[in-house]
Amino acid sequence: MKQKLYCYSHTEFDKMCEENGWSDNNIPEDAIFISITGTPECQNYYIEEEEFHWFKKEIPGKILNLEFDDIPDSETTWKGHKFIGITPGQAEEIINLIEENPGKDIHVHCRAGKSRSQGVVRFILDMYPNREYKTRPDNPCVSPNMYVVRTLKRAYYQKHGLFTTEQSEF
């Protein structure tokens, strides 16, 4: 049986967790979760309501709560506000979580479910091809954040000794 890979918007993810009764005290054994929200500065600037991670506790090997913004670079400043993209350390955390949990379903979400989470999904599909992909029919991974994809692939190649830091420019 193939491992399943799911991608959600923040609202869809919260609804799915609520419907399944998943909480910090009730986490399915056959699944891992990657929850992506924006940085506090981004949330304060763009979003009227703050978004919080469904799972309040980050549980090693099960739940990874990350904060990075949907930008095409490592960081940018716009109108006096600093926005931060995925970091190499966050990419390494994602890779470790995936590789430490073979055979488990993977649930990934970000605010809209269309860019950052799709970047993680695109990386997984490219680098770990034995996944069955499930997402909303109206969003079949057509607009992943390519900075997220590149950062994850760079970390993957470095972890597995496929090239050195000097060769990491794509």
Secondary structure, 3 states (H helix, E strand, C coil): CCEEEEEEEHHHHHHHHHHHCCECCECCCCEEEEEEECCHHHHHHHCCCCCCCCCCCCCCCCEEEEECCCCCCCEEEECCEEEECCCHHHHHHHHHHHHCCCCCEEEEEECCCCCHHHHHHHHHHHHCCCEEEECCCCCCCCCCCHHHHHHHHHHHHHHCCCCCHHHCCC
